[in-house]
Amino acid sequence: MLHNQFYKCLIFQSLIFILLGILPPMYPLDCGTYFATKDLPPKKISTRHSGITSYSLENYTTLMIYQNTARGEQEVLRNNIKEKLPSIKVYFQEEEPGCGLFATNSFEHFPERYLLDSYDEPLYFEDIEEAAKCVADIVGLPVEPSVEAIDQALEDYLTEHESDDTWYSFHEFEEVED
């Protein structure tokens, strides 16, 4: 699966590099940090896009990028796409639980406003009521639909059920300016 993800990432990055007028990545040891422009030999730069986990291009006008990276939102790549391809609107959603990064530039395109990260699979919610109900099912008690109440319920539950294998963290996505 990781092998397929690598090639999907590489194909996407190659497409973007071609669209931006530079050659596709060379020596893709870390999914595309080597590149060559038309005038310069290959060199390594910080392209900051190795955290892209998936993407979609809708109607050839809207590029949606999902990313999970501690490096932050792909502003340089996004701005280059906007400059070279002004007809394409770029939307993103980023998450990095370890660094506390949870943002999007469009809740219209990424309606999930909350994330319950866990030892199992992450769960996404469009509204706080849905998230509170899920957490109530986990902790076995009613939970008020607020970020603070959900955080407290999970903290109490984890304190009561100490385990190295079980953990939860709740996060709210922030909408940022484009």
MIKOL-673104 format. One record per atom (N, C-alpha, C): residue in one letter; atom name; residue number from 1; x, z negated, y negated. Coordinates in steps of 0.02 Angstrom, whole numbers, plus 50000, padded with zeros to 5 digits. Layout:
BEGIN
code | site | pos | xx | zz | yy
a | CA | NUM | X | Z | Y
...
# end
This chain:
BEGIN
code | site | pos | xx | zz | yy
m | N | 1 | 50041 | 50000 | 50059
m | CA | 1 | 50000 | 50000 | 50000
m | C | 1 | 50044 | 50000 | 49937
l | N | 2 | 50095 | 49959 | 49936
l | CA | 2 | 50141 | 49957 | 49879
l | C | 2 | 50173 | 50025 | 49869
h | N | 3 | 50189 | 50059 | 49924
h | CA | 3 | 50219 | 50125 | 49922
h | C | 3 | 50172 | 50173 | 49886
n | N | 4 | 50107 | 50173 | 49903
n | CA | 4 | 50057 | 50216 | 49871
n | C | 4 | 50050 | 50199 | 49797
q | N | 5 | 50050 | 50134 | 49781
q | CA | 5 | 50044 | 50113 | 49711
q | C | 5 | 50102 | 50138 | 49670
f | N | 6 | 50161 | 50136 | 49699
f | CA | 6 | 50221 | 50161 | 49664
f | C | 6 | 50213 | 50234 | 49647
y | N | 7 | 50191 | 50275 | 49695
y | CA | 7 | 50184 | 50346 | 49682
y | C | 7 | 50128 | 50362 | 49634
k | N | 8 | 50072 | 50324 | 49637
k | CA | 8 | 50019 | 50333 | 49588
k | C | 8 | 50046 | 50319 | 49518
c | N | 9 | 50083 | 50265 | 49512
c | CA | 9 | 50113 | 50247 | 49447
c | C | 9 | 50161 | 50302 | 49424
l | N | 10 | 50202 | 50326 | 49469
l | CA | 10 | 50250 | 50378 | 49452
l | C | 10 | 50216 | 50443 | 49431
i | N | 11 | 50164 | 50463 | 49466
i | CA | 11 | 50128 | 50524 | 49448
i | C | 11 | 50096 | 50516 | 49379
f | N | 12 | 50064 | 50459 | 49367
f | CA | 12 | 50034 | 50447 | 49301
f | C | 12 | 50086 | 50450 | 49246
q | N | 13 | 50141 | 50416 | 49257
q | CA | 13 | 50194 | 50415 | 49206
q | C | 13 | 50222 | 50484 | 49195
s | N | 14 | 50231 | 50522 | 49248
s | CA | 14 | 50257 | 50590 | 49241
s | C | 14 | 50209 | 50632 | 49199
l | N | 15 | 50144 | 50625 | 49213
l | CA | 15 | 50094 | 50662 | 49174
l | C | 15 | 50098 | 50643 | 49100
i | N | 16 | 50102 | 50579 | 49085
i | CA | 16 | 50106 | 50557 | 49016
i | C | 16 | 50170 | 50583 | 48984
f | N | 17 | 50227 | 50578 | 49019
f | CA | 17 | 50290 | 50603 | 48991
f | C | 17 | 50285 | 50678 | 48977
i | N | 18 | 50255 | 50716 | 49022
i | CA | 18 | 50247 | 50788 | 49011
i | C | 18 | 50204 | 50800 | 48950
l | N | 19 | 50148 | 50764 | 48945
l | CA | 19 | 50104 | 50772 | 48888
l | C | 19 | 50137 | 50753 | 48822
l | N | 20 | 50184 | 50707 | 48825
l | CA | 20 | 50218 | 50685 | 48765
l | C | 20 | 50279 | 50728 | 48748
g | N | 21 | 50292 | 50778 | 48790
g | CA | 21 | 50346 | 50825 | 48775
g | C | 21 | 50414 | 50802 | 48798
i | N | 22 | 50417 | 50757 | 48846
i | CA | 22 | 50481 | 50737 | 48875
i | C | 22 | 50478 | 50749 | 48950
l | N | 23 | 50536 | 50755 | 48981
l | CA | 23 | 50538 | 50768 | 49053
l | C | 23 | 50514 | 50708 | 49092
p | N | 24 | 50488 | 50719 | 49152
p | CA | 24 | 50466 | 50663 | 49194
p | C | 24 | 50523 | 50616 | 49211
p | N | 25 | 50507 | 50555 | 49233
p | CA | 25 | 50558 | 50506 | 49249
p | C | 25 | 50607 | 50531 | 49301
m | N | 26 | 50670 | 50511 | 49294
m | CA | 26 | 50721 | 50526 | 49343
m | C | 26 | 50746 | 50460 | 49372
y | N | 27 | 50768 | 50461 | 49433
y | CA | 27 | 50791 | 50401 | 49467
y | C | 27 | 50740 | 50344 | 49459
p | N | 28 | 50680 | 50353 | 49485
p | CA | 28 | 50627 | 50305 | 49471
p | C | 28 | 50634 | 50241 | 49512
l | N | 29 | 50688 | 50206 | 49502
l | CA | 29 | 50699 | 50145 | 49541
l | C | 29 | 50650 | 50090 | 49524
d | N | 30 | 50629 | 50087 | 49462
d | CA | 30 | 50580 | 50036 | 49443
d | C | 30 | 50519 | 50068 | 49411
c | N | 31 | 50497 | 50122 | 49442
c | CA | 31 | 50436 | 50157 | 49422
c | C | 31 | 50439 | 50185 | 49352
g | N | 32 | 50496 | 50213 | 49334
g | CA | 32 | 50497 | 50255 | 49275
g | C | 32 | 50530 | 50228 | 49213
t | N | 33 | 50587 | 50196 | 49217
t | CA | 33 | 50621 | 50177 | 49155
t | C | 33 | 50677 | 50224 | 49137
y | N | 34 | 50691 | 50274 | 49179
y | CA | 34 | 50740 | 50325 | 49162
y | C | 34 | 50703 | 50387 | 49140
f | N | 35 | 50726 | 50417 | 49087
f | CA | 35 | 50695 | 50479 | 49065
f | C | 35 | 50745 | 50522 | 49028
a | N | 36 | 50728 | 50584 | 49019
a | CA | 36 | 50769 | 50630 | 48979
a | C | 36 | 50724 | 50666 | 48930
t | N | 37 | 50745 | 50671 | 48869
t | CA | 37 | 50708 | 50714 | 48822
t | C | 37 | 50733 | 50785 | 48832
k | N | 38 | 50702 | 50831 | 48798
k | CA | 38 | 50723 | 50901 | 48805
k | C | 38 | 50794 | 50911 | 48779
d | N | 39 | 50817 | 50869 | 48734
d | CA | 39 | 50882 | 50879 | 48702
d | C | 39 | 50937 | 50831 | 48725
l | N | 40 | 50919 | 50778 | 48760
l | CA | 40 | 50967 | 50727 | 48778
l | C | 40 | 50972 | 50719 | 48853
p | N | 41 | 51030 | 50697 | 48878
p | CA | 41 | 51036 | 50683 | 48950
p | C | 41 | 50996 | 50621 | 48968
p | N | 42 | 50984 | 50610 | 49034
p | CA | 42 | 50947 | 50551 | 49055
p | C | 42 | 50979 | 50487 | 49030
k | N | 43 | 50938 | 50440 | 49008
k | CA | 43 | 50963 | 50375 | 48989
k | C | 43 | 50909 | 50323 | 49003
k | N | 44 | 50930 | 50262 | 49011
k | CA | 44 | 50882 | 50209 | 49025
k | C | 44 | 50859 | 50179 | 48959
i | N | 45 | 50793 | 50172 | 48953
i | CA | 45 | 50765 | 50139 | 48894
i | C | 45 | 50712 | 50090 | 48917
s | N | 46 | 50689 | 50050 | 48872
s | CA | 46 | 50635 | 50003 | 48887
s | C | 46 | 50569 | 50036 | 48871
t | N | 47 | 50538 | 50069 | 48919
t | CA | 47 | 50474 | 50102 | 48907
t | C | 47 | 50416 | 50054 | 48915
r | N | 48 | 50426 | 49997 | 48943
r | CA | 48 | 50376 | 49944 | 48949
r | C | 48 | 50311 | 49967 | 48980
h | N | 49 | 50314 | 50006 | 49032
h | CA | 49 | 50251 | 50025 | 49063
h | C | 49 | 50252 | 50017 | 49139
s | N | 50 | 50297 | 49978 | 49165
s | CA | 50 | 50298 | 49968 | 49238
s | C | 50 | 50243 | 49922 | 49261
g | N | 51 | 50205 | 49892 | 49216
g | CA | 51 | 50151 | 49847 | 49236
g | C | 51 | 50083 | 49880 | 49242
i | N | 52 | 50080 | 49946 | 49234
i | CA | 52 | 50016 | 49980 | 49241
i | C | 52 | 49995 | 49978 | 49313
t | N | 53 | 49936 | 49949 | 49327
t | CA | 53 | 49913 | 49944 | 49396
t | C | 53 | 49863 | 49997 | 49414
s | N | 54 | 49825 | 50021 | 49365
s | CA | 54 | 49780 | 50078 | 49377
s | C | 54 | 49760 | 50108 | 49311
y | N | 55 | 49730 | 50166 | 49315
y | CA | 55 | 49711 | 50202 | 49255
y | C | 55 | 49656 | 50252 | 49273
s | N | 56 | 49621 | 50276 | 49224
s | CA | 56 | 49574 | 50330 | 49235
s | C | 56 | 49569 | 50372 | 49172
l | N | 57 | 49560 | 50436 | 49181
l | CA | 57 | 49550 | 50483 | 49126
l | C | 57 | 49480 | 50510 | 49133
e | N | 58 | 49437 | 50494 | 49085
e | CA | 58 | 49367 | 50513 | 49089
e | C | 58 | 49353 | 50570 | 49040
n | N | 59 | 49325 | 50625 | 49066
n | CA | 59 | 49305 | 50683 | 49026
n | C | 59 | 49363 | 50711 | 48984
y | N | 60 | 49423 | 50698 | 49005
y | CA | 60 | 49483 | 50722 | 48969
y | C | 60 | 49486 | 50697 | 48897
t | N | 61 | 49449 | 50644 | 48882
t | CA | 61 | 49449 | 50618 | 48813
t | C | 61 | 49463 | 50544 | 48810
t | N | 62 | 49456 | 50508 | 48865
t | CA | 62 | 49463 | 50436 | 48865
t | C | 62 | 49510 | 50415 | 48922
l | N | 63 | 49565 | 50384 | 48903
l | CA | 63 | 49613 | 50357 | 48951
l | C | 63 | 49605 | 50282 | 48952
m | N | 64 | 49591 | 50255 | 49011
m | CA | 64 | 49583 | 50182 | 49019
m | C | 64 | 49640 | 50157 | 49062
i | N | 65 | 49678 | 50107 | 49036
i | CA | 65 | 49736 | 50081 | 49070
i | C | 65 | 49725 | 50007 | 49087
y | N | 66 | 49733 | 49991 | 49150
y | CA | 66 | 49731 | 49921 | 49173
y | C | 66 | 49803 | 49901 | 49186
q | N | 67 | 49823 | 49844 | 49162
q | CA | 67 | 49892 | 49824 | 49174
q | C | 67 | 49898 | 49749 | 49185
n | N | 68 | 49948 | 49732 | 49224
n | CA | 68 | 49964 | 49663 | 49239
n | C | 68 | 50039 | 49656 | 49229
t | N | 69 | 50058 | 49633 | 49170
t | CA | 69 | 50129 | 49631 | 49154
t | C | 69 | 50144 | 49574 | 49107
a | N | 70 | 50201 | 49544 | 49116
a | CA | 70 | 50224 | 49491 | 49071
a | C | 70 | 50256 | 49521 | 49009
r | N | 71 | 50262 | 49586 | 49007
r | CA | 71 | 50295 | 49619 | 48951
r | C | 71 | 50248 | 49631 | 48892
g | N | 72 | 50184 | 49621 | 48902
g | CA | 72 | 50137 | 49631 | 48848
g | C | 72 | 50105 | 49700 | 48851
e | N | 73 | 50058 | 49710 | 48808
e | CA | 73 | 50020 | 49772 | 48805
e | C | 73 | 50066 | 49831 | 48790
q | N | 74 | 50048 | 49887 | 48817
q | CA | 74 | 50090 | 49947 | 48814
q | C | 74 | 50082 | 49983 | 48747
e | N | 75 | 50094 | 49950 | 48693
e | CA | 75 | 50083 | 49976 | 48626
e | C | 75 | 50123 | 50040 | 48613
v | N | 76 | 50186 | 50041 | 48632
v | CA | 76 | 50229 | 50099 | 48619
v | C | 76 | 50201 | 50160 | 48655
l | N | 77 | 50187 | 50153 | 48719
l | CA | 77 | 50160 | 50208 | 48758
l | C | 77 | 50092 | 50229 | 48730
r | N | 78 | 50049 | 50182 | 48716
r | CA | 78 | 49982 | 50196 | 48689
r | C | 78 | 49987 | 50233 | 48622
n | N | 79 | 50031 | 50211 | 48578
n | CA | 79 | 50039 | 50244 | 48513
n | C | 79 | 50068 | 50314 | 48520
n | N | 80 | 50113 | 50324 | 48567
n | CA | 80 | 50141 | 50391 | 48579
n | C | 80 | 50087 | 50438 | 48604
i | N | 81 | 50045 | 50414 | 48649
i | CA | 81 | 49990 | 50456 | 48674
i | C | 81 | 49943 | 50474 | 48616
k | N | 82 | 49926 | 50425 | 48575
k | CA | 82 | 49881 | 50438 | 48518
k | C | 82 | 49912 | 50487 | 48469
e | N | 83 | 49977 | 50483 | 48459
e | CA | 83 | 50011 | 50528 | 48412
e | C | 83 | 50013 | 50600 | 48439
k | N | 84 | 50033 | 50607 | 48502
k | CA | 84 | 50041 | 50673 | 48532
k | C | 84 | 49976 | 50705 | 48554
l | N | 85 | 49928 | 50663 | 48573
l | CA | 85 | 49863 | 50687 | 48598
l | C | 85 | 49807 | 50652 | 48561
p | N | 86 | 49796 | 50669 | 48498
p | CA | 86 | 49747 | 50632 | 48458
p | C | 86 | 49675 | 50638 | 48483
s | N | 87 | 49661 | 50686 | 48526
s | CA | 87 | 49593 | 50692 | 48552
s | C | 87 | 49578 | 50643 | 48608
i | N | 88 | 49631 | 50610 | 48634
i | CA | 88 | 49622 | 50561 | 48687
i | C | 88 | 49621 | 50490 | 48658
k | N | 89 | 49568 | 50454 | 48672
k | CA | 89 | 49562 | 50384 | 48650
k | C | 89 | 49588 | 50341 | 48707
v | N | 90 | 49632 | 50294 | 48691
v | CA | 90 | 49664 | 50252 | 48742
v | C | 90 | 49637 | 50181 | 48736
y | N | 91 | 49610 | 50156 | 48792
y | CA | 91 | 49586 | 50087 | 48797
y | C | 91 | 49627 | 50052 | 48850
f | N | 92 | 49636 | 49987 | 48842
f | CA | 92 | 49675 | 49950 | 48891
f | C | 92 | 49644 | 49881 | 48904
q | N | 93 | 49662 | 49855 | 48961
q | CA | 93 | 49648 | 49785 | 48978
q | C | 93 | 49711 | 49759 | 49010
e | N | 94 | 49737 | 49704 | 48983
e | CA | 94 | 49797 | 49675 | 49012
e | C | 94 | 49783 | 49605 | 49035
e | N | 95 | 49819 | 49586 | 49088
e | CA | 95 | 49814 | 49518 | 49111
e | C | 95 | 49881 | 49498 | 49141
e | N | 96 | 49902 | 49439 | 49127
e | CA | 96 | 49961 | 49409 | 49157
e | C | 96 | 49951 | 49334 | 49157
p | N | 97 | 49920 | 49308 | 49211
p | CA | 97 | 49905 | 49237 | 49214
p | C | 97 | 49965 | 49192 | 49204
g | N | 98 | 50023 | 49212 | 49228
g | CA | 98 | 50082 | 49169 | 49221
g | C | 98 | 50105 | 49161 | 49150
c | N | 99 | 50088 | 49209 | 49107
c | CA | 99 | 50109 | 49206 | 49037
c | C | 99 | 50051 | 49196 | 48989
g | N | 100 | 49991 | 49189 | 49015
g | CA | 100 | 49933 | 49177 | 48973
g | C | 100 | 49912 | 49237 | 48931
l | N | 101 | 49924 | 49298 | 48956
l | CA | 101 | 49905 | 49359 | 48920
l | C | 101 | 49841 | 49387 | 48951
f | N | 102 | 49787 | 49389 | 48911
f | CA | 102 | 49723 | 49415 | 48932
f | C | 102 | 49691 | 49449 | 48873
a | N | 103 | 49694 | 49515 | 48870
a | CA | 103 | 49670 | 49550 | 48811
a | C | 103 | 49644 | 49620 | 48829
t | N | 104 | 49603 | 49646 | 48785
t | CA | 104 | 49578 | 49714 | 48789
t | C | 104 | 49566 | 49739 | 48719
n | N | 105 | 49566 | 49804 | 48710
n | CA | 105 | 49548 | 49830 | 48645
n | C | 105 | 49477 | 49858 | 48646
s | N | 106 | 49439 | 49846 | 48701
s | CA | 106 | 49370 | 49869 | 48704
s | C | 106 | 49330 | 49834 | 48758
f | N | 107 | 49286 | 49789 | 48738
f | CA | 107 | 49240 | 49760 | 48787
f | C | 107 | 49187 | 49810 | 48809
e | N | 108 | 49178 | 49863 | 48770
e | CA | 108 | 49132 | 49915 | 48790
e | C | 108 | 49158 | 49951 | 48853
h | N | 109 | 49223 | 49964 | 48855
h | CA | 109 | 49253 | 49999 | 48911
h | C | 109 | 49276 | 49951 | 48966
f | N | 110 | 49290 | 49889 | 48949
f | CA | 110 | 49311 | 49837 | 48997
f | C | 110 | 49265 | 49778 | 48986
p | N | 111 | 49206 | 49779 | 49016
p | CA | 111 | 49156 | 49727 | 49002
p | C | 111 | 49172 | 49658 | 49031
e | N | 112 | 49221 | 49653 | 49075
e | CA | 112 | 49238 | 49589 | 49104
e | C | 112 | 49272 | 49545 | 49051
r | N | 113 | 49240 | 49490 | 49034
r | CA | 113 | 49266 | 49446 | 48982
r | C | 113 | 49301 | 49385 | 49010
y | N | 114 | 49292 | 49372 | 49075
y | CA | 114 | 49320 | 49311 | 49105
y | C | 114 | 49352 | 49328 | 49172
l | N | 115 | 49403 | 49290 | 49188
l | CA | 115 | 49439 | 49299 | 49251
l | C | 115 | 49449 | 49231 | 49284
l | N | 116 | 49429 | 49226 | 49347
l | CA | 116 | 49444 | 49167 | 49387
l | C | 116 | 49498 | 49188 | 49436
d | N | 117 | 49559 | 49169 | 49421
d | CA | 117 | 49615 | 49184 | 49464
d | C | 117 | 49619 | 49130 | 49517
s | N | 118 | 49641 | 49148 | 49576
s | CA | 118 | 49642 | 49098 | 49630
s | C | 118 | 49693 | 49117 | 49684
y | N | 119 | 49697 | 49072 | 49732
y | CA | 119 | 49741 | 49083 | 49789
y | C | 119 | 49717 | 49142 | 49831
d | N | 120 | 49655 | 49161 | 49823
d | CA | 120 | 49625 | 49215 | 49861
d | C | 120 | 49625 | 49278 | 49818
e | N | 121 | 49570 | 49304 | 49801
e | CA | 121 | 49564 | 49364 | 49759
e | C | 121 | 49540 | 49344 | 49690
p | N | 122 | 49564 | 49377 | 49637
p | CA | 122 | 49538 | 49363 | 49571
p | C | 122 | 49466 | 49387 | 49565
l | N | 123 | 49426 | 49350 | 49527
l | CA | 123 | 49357 | 49369 | 49516
l | C | 123 | 49346 | 49380 | 49441
y | N | 124 | 49310 | 49433 | 49424
y | CA | 124 | 49297 | 49451 | 49354
y | C | 124 | 49224 | 49442 | 49339
f | N | 125 | 49209 | 49420 | 49278
f | CA | 125 | 49140 | 49408 | 49258
f | C | 125 | 49127 | 49437 | 49189
e | N | 126 | 49068 | 49465 | 49181
e | CA | 126 | 49049 | 49492 | 49116
e | C | 126 | 49021 | 49438 | 49070
d | N | 127 | 48992 | 49386 | 49099
d | CA | 127 | 48965 | 49333 | 49057
d | C | 127 | 48982 | 49264 | 49085
i | N | 128 | 48980 | 49215 | 49041
i | CA | 128 | 49002 | 49147 | 49057
i | C | 128 | 48954 | 49113 | 49106
e | N | 129 | 48890 | 49131 | 49104
e | CA | 129 | 48841 | 49102 | 49151
e | C | 129 | 48858 | 49120 | 49223
e | N | 130 | 48875 | 49182 | 49233
e | CA | 130 | 48894 | 49206 | 49300
e | C | 130 | 48957 | 49169 | 49324
a | N | 131 | 49006 | 49159 | 49279
a | CA | 131 | 49067 | 49124 | 49297
a | C | 131 | 49052 | 49051 | 49314
a | N | 132 | 49010 | 49019 | 49273
a | CA | 132 | 48993 | 48948 | 49285
a | C | 132 | 48958 | 48940 | 49353
k | N | 133 | 48915 | 48986 | 49370
k | CA | 133 | 48880 | 48982 | 49435
k | C | 133 | 48930 | 48988 | 49493
c | N | 134 | 48977 | 49033 | 49487
c | CA | 134 | 49028 | 49042 | 49538
c | C | 134 | 49070 | 48978 | 49546
v | N | 135 | 49091 | 48950 | 49490
v | CA | 135 | 49132 | 48888 | 49492
v | C | 135 | 49090 | 48830 | 49520
a | N | 136 | 49026 | 48827 | 49502
a | CA | 136 | 48982 | 48775 | 49530
a | C | 136 | 48979 | 48780 | 49606
d | N | 137 | 48977 | 48842 | 49632
d | CA | 137 | 48977 | 48851 | 49704
d | C | 137 | 49042 | 48826 | 49735
i | N | 138 | 49098 | 48835 | 49700
i | CA | 138 | 49163 | 48812 | 49726
i | C | 138 | 49167 | 48736 | 49726
v | N | 139 | 49149 | 48706 | 49669
v | CA | 139 | 49159 | 48633 | 49662
v | C | 139 | 49100 | 48593 | 49691
g | N | 140 | 49044 | 48626 | 49704
g | CA | 140 | 48987 | 48591 | 49733
g | C | 140 | 48948 | 48548 | 49683
l | N | 141 | 48955 | 48561 | 49619
l | CA | 141 | 48920 | 48524 | 49566
l | C | 141 | 48898 | 48574 | 49513
p | N | 142 | 48846 | 48556 | 49475
p | CA | 142 | 48827 | 48600 | 49419
p | C | 142 | 48883 | 48603 | 49367
v | N | 143 | 48891 | 48661 | 49337
v | CA | 143 | 48943 | 48671 | 49287
v | C | 143 | 48911 | 48704 | 49226
e | N | 144 | 48921 | 48673 | 49168
e | CA | 144 | 48895 | 48701 | 49105
e | C | 144 | 48929 | 48768 | 49091
p | N | 145 | 48892 | 48817 | 49065
p | CA | 145 | 48922 | 48882 | 49051
p | C | 145 | 48964 | 48883 | 48987
s | N | 146 | 49023 | 48854 | 48991
s | CA | 146 | 49072 | 48857 | 48936
s | C | 146 | 49142 | 48858 | 48966
v | N | 147 | 49188 | 48886 | 48930
v | CA | 147 | 49257 | 48890 | 48955
v | C | 147 | 49284 | 48820 | 48968
e | N | 148 | 49272 | 48775 | 48921
e | CA | 148 | 49297 | 48706 | 48928
e | C | 148 | 49268 | 48671 | 48990
a | N | 149 | 49203 | 48679 | 49001
a | CA | 149 | 49171 | 48647 | 49058
a | C | 149 | 49196 | 48676 | 49124
i | N | 150 | 49206 | 48741 | 49126
i | CA | 150 | 49232 | 48773 | 49186
i | C | 150 | 49303 | 48750 | 49200
d | N | 151 | 49345 | 48748 | 49148
d | CA | 151 | 49414 | 48724 | 49156
d | C | 151 | 49414 | 48652 | 49183
q | N | 152 | 49372 | 48610 | 49154
q | CA | 152 | 49370 | 48540 | 49175
q | C | 152 | 49345 | 48533 | 49246
a | N | 153 | 49294 | 48571 | 49265
a | CA | 153 | 49268 | 48568 | 49333
a | C | 153 | 49321 | 48589 | 49384
l | N | 154 | 49358 | 48641 | 49368
l | CA | 154 | 49411 | 48663 | 49413
l | C | 154 | 49468 | 48613 | 49417
e | N | 155 | 49486 | 48585 | 49359
e | CA | 155 | 49540 | 48534 | 49358
e | C | 155 | 49520 | 48473 | 49400
d | N | 156 | 49458 | 48449 | 49391
d | CA | 156 | 49434 | 48392 | 49430
d | C | 156 | 49433 | 48408 | 49505
y | N | 157 | 49410 | 48467 | 49521
y | CA | 157 | 49407 | 48488 | 49591
y | C | 157 | 49477 | 48489 | 49622
l | N | 158 | 49525 | 48519 | 49587
l | CA | 158 | 49593 | 48524 | 49614
l | C | 158 | 49627 | 48456 | 49619
t | N | 159 | 49612 | 48411 | 49572
t | CA | 159 | 49640 | 48344 | 49576
t | C | 159 | 49612 | 48307 | 49637
e | N | 160 | 49549 | 48317 | 49650
e | CA | 160 | 49516 | 48284 | 49706
e | C | 160 | 49535 | 48315 | 49773
h | N | 161 | 49550 | 48378 | 49774
h | CA | 161 | 49566 | 48415 | 49835
h | C | 161 | 49637 | 48442 | 49831
e | N | 162 | 49685 | 48398 | 49823
e | CA | 162 | 49755 | 48420 | 49816
e | C | 162 | 49777 | 48460 | 49877
s | N | 163 | 49805 | 48518 | 49862
s | CA | 163 | 49829 | 48562 | 49915
s | C | 163 | 49879 | 48611 | 49883
d | N | 164 | 49932 | 48625 | 49920
d | CA | 164 | 49980 | 48673 | 49895
d | C | 164 | 49954 | 48745 | 49902
d | N | 165 | 49904 | 48753 | 49946
d | CA | 165 | 49879 | 48820 | 49960
d | C | 165 | 49819 | 48840 | 49917
t | N | 166 | 49786 | 48792 | 49886
t | CA | 166 | 49726 | 48806 | 49847
t | C | 166 | 49740 | 48795 | 49773
w | N | 167 | 49723 | 48845 | 49733
w | CA | 167 | 49729 | 48839 | 49661
w | C | 167 | 49680 | 48887 | 49627
y | N | 168 | 49661 | 48868 | 49567
y | CA | 168 | 49616 | 48909 | 49526
y | C | 168 | 49639 | 48904 | 49454
s | N | 169 | 49629 | 48959 | 49417
s | CA | 169 | 49639 | 48957 | 49344
s | C | 169 | 49587 | 49004 | 49313
f | N | 170 | 49558 | 48982 | 49258
f | CA | 170 | 49505 | 49019 | 49225
f | C | 170 | 49530 | 49044 | 49158
h | N | 171 | 49514 | 49107 | 49142
h | CA | 171 | 49541 | 49138 | 49082
h | C | 171 | 49487 | 49179 | 49047
e | N | 172 | 49492 | 49181 | 48981
e | CA | 172 | 49447 | 49221 | 48940
e | C | 172 | 49487 | 49277 | 48907
f | N | 173 | 49462 | 49339 | 48914
f | CA | 173 | 49494 | 49396 | 48882
f | C | 173 | 49480 | 49395 | 48808
e | N | 174 | 49529 | 49415 | 48769
e | CA | 174 | 49522 | 49419 | 48696
e | C | 174 | 49519 | 49493 | 48678
e | N | 175 | 49475 | 49510 | 48631
e | CA | 175 | 49473 | 49578 | 48607
e | C | 175 | 49519 | 49584 | 48547
v | N | 176 | 49567 | 49630 | 48551
v | CA | 176 | 49617 | 49637 | 48499
v | C | 176 | 49606 | 49703 | 48462
e | N | 177 | 49632 | 49706 | 48402
e | CA | 177 | 49627 | 49766 | 48362
e | C | 177 | 49668 | 49822 | 48393
d | N | 178 | 49645 | 49882 | 48383
d | CA | 178 | 49680 | 49940 | 48410
d | C | 178 | 49737 | 49961 | 48364
# end
